[in-house]
Amino acid sequence: MTDFAATRPLFDLPEGVIYLDGNSLGPLPRAAAARVARTVTREWGEMVITGWNRAGWMAQPRALGDRIGRLIGAAPGTVVVGDTLSVKVYQALAAALEMRPDRRVVLSDTGNFPTDLYMAEGLISTLGRGHELKCVAPETVEDHIDGEVAVVMLTEVDYRTGRRHDMARLTRAAHAAGALTIWDLAHSAGALPVDVAATGADFAAGCTYKYLNAGPGAPAFIYVAPRHAETARPALSGWLGHAAPFDFEPAYRAGRGIDRMRVGTPPVIQMAALEAALDIWDGVDMAALRARSLALGDLFIAEVEARCPALALVTPRVHRDRGSQVSFRFAEGFAAMQALIARGVIGDFRAPDIMRFGIAPLYIGEDDIRHAAGILQEVMEGRLWDDPAYRQRAAVT
Ligand SMILES: *Cc1c(COP(=O)(O)O)cnc(C)c1O
């Protein structure tokens, strides 16, 4: 069992803030500041280039991958970190399409995060082989899996609504039709238990700056099922994915297993923050986290529905069908969220009208949930959102 009262002090949360946006950018683990400082001064500063060996920088992408692996049900040696999630999705899709050369459809859904779809569009146009990106309504994905589909590429938990796909079932359906699967775990890793091995996923990828709390710009991770690891061809054939990077051979030879999904120089300083973030995760029981996340989500839904009749729940009530966020629809949601943030409750807004609240049990408790719902009630009852100051949109929303 995990003691969630003991994990909260491990985070440096801003004073007076209830942070319900860990699904977008997790807060600072207290130990990360010192860990990053040590990497900068003791490793980079004192070791300079010898840090690659002496401080183990070069081995970190695999070591950190293994620690993330425990959270997503991946065996050691099947996950590696690096680059951004957009890049990892591209790599997975490129490899998967090559494994199904006579099929032309990439099946996804309209709830998928745009970058996944954009990367697919870009890859399809680069390949120039007549692939089609087919985006269907999330609840109809299974009906569209047929013998034309090369890859089913989905995000397990919808970034706007929090709706969760049945990964095992859709993976089974894809395999039965001869298709491969790519699962984006951006809103799953650190949010709920995932078991990529048991569900049979072919590829999976995710980011570490959301629920995993590794900070802005933290590297992504990619998982390749062991049965594909030695055959998946890397489209982004960078030197660190080469079988012998320091032989500096003129021609590319893919590295062994998951190493071939590395591309270039890893982000050493950012990996230090990820390491500190994973120190917290190493002690977390994912089943306990899930139970707590659902209970807090239920509480937030009940509180907000009782206090704010104008907000319409869009997140599924059924536990099995949701991730670790709760979203409401409100036409003036952008301004309402700004008003809420001005009063110390940080959630976020996703166009066109979704107010989104991330539930992260490592640092959010029942009192936070009740307090946040109370402030939301004040904003709604007093129409506090109806202020021109709250209609200004910054570059990042
Ligand atoms: C956050 C998110 C991304 C972000 O990709 P980056 O390359 O890290 O910016 C991609 N996909 C999904 C589903 C996301 O939620």
The ligand as a Tripos MOL2 file, in Angstrom:
@<TRIPOS>MOLECULE
LIG
   15    15     1     0     0
SMALL
NO_CHARGES

@<TRIPOS>ATOM
      1 C1          0.8210   15.7220  -24.3820 C.3       1 LIG1
      2 C2          0.6320   14.8020  -25.5440 C.ar      1 LIG1
      3 C3          1.5620   14.7520  -26.5860 C.ar      1 LIG1
      4 C4          2.7100   15.7360  -26.6070 C.3       1 LIG1
      5 O1          3.7340   15.3840  -27.4720 O.3       1 LIG1
      6 P1          5.1520   16.1130  -27.3150 P.3       1 LIG1
      7 O2          5.9040   15.6930  -28.4890 O.co2     1 LIG1
      8 O3          5.7340   15.6590  -26.0110 O.co2     1 LIG1
      9 O4          4.9250   17.5770  -27.2780 O.co2     1 LIG1
     10 C5          1.3840   13.8190  -27.5760 C.ar      1 LIG1
     11 N1          0.3230   12.9660  -27.5640 N.ar      1 LIG1
     12 C6         -0.6010   13.0140  -26.5740 C.ar      1 LIG1
     13 C7         -1.7550   12.0700  -26.5770 C.3       1 LIG1
     14 C8         -0.4830   13.9400  -25.5580 C.ar      1 LIG1
     15 O5         -1.4020   14.0270  -24.6000 O.3       1 LIG1
@<TRIPOS>BOND
     1     1     2 1
     2     2     3 ar
     3     2    14 ar
     4     3     4 1
     5     3    10 ar
     6     4     5 1
     7     5     6 1
     8     6     7 2
     9     6     8 1
    10     6     9 1
    11    10    11 ar
    12    11    12 ar
    13    12    13 1
    14    12    14 ar
    15    14    15 1
@<TRIPOS>SUBSTRUCTURE
     1 LIG1         1 GROUP 0 **** ****
